Amino acid sequence: MGLSEFDPADRERVSWNAGGKNGAKRALKLRQTWAIRFSLYQHGRIRDRLFLDLAIDSKLRG
């Protein structure tokens, strides 16, 4: 189920990511990761810090 080529409204529609950068993002620097960890620890967000550590250990980005 796609868009019809005969739909006049479809011709005027602009894609949501038009003009944006494509591709993978740059990895966080070590200083940035420690700043995030410290901020989460300072605000008492233990669960979020654990998920951050899990993502870093799994080498996930996003």
N, C-alpha and C positions, 0 to 999 in steps of 0.2 A: 504494500500500500504506500505509494509514493505521491509526489506532487504531480499534478497534471501539467503538461506543457501548454495546454490551451487555457489555463487559468489566468485571467488578466491580473489578478491580485498578486500572483506569484512573481510576475516580472518586476514589480516595484519593490518587493521585499529584499532587504539587505541581510546577509548572514550575520549572526550574532557575534562572530569573531573576526569580522572583516577588518583588516589593517593591523591586527595583533601579531605578535611574534609567535612563530611556530617552533616546535622542537623541545628538547629537554631543557630544563632549567639548570642553572649552575648549582653545584653542591654548596652547602653551607660551610663556612669556615669554622675552624675549631673554636675561635673566639665567640662566634655567633651562637654556636650550640651551647657553650658554657653560659652565655648570657641568658639564653632561654631557660636552661636548667635552673640557674640561680633565681630567676624571676618566678618560676613555677614553685620552687621550694619556699621562697619568701612569702608567697601568697597562700601557702598551704594546700596547693593543688597536687596532691600526691598521685592521684590516679592519672592526671594528665602527664605528669613527669614520668611515670612508669610507661605510658604509651609512647612518649618521646624516646625513652631509652630503648624500648623494644623496636621502634622504627629505625633507630640509628644502628642497633645491633643487627637488624635484618637488612640493613643497607637500603631501606625504602626512602623515597623522597616524595614530597607532595603535600 
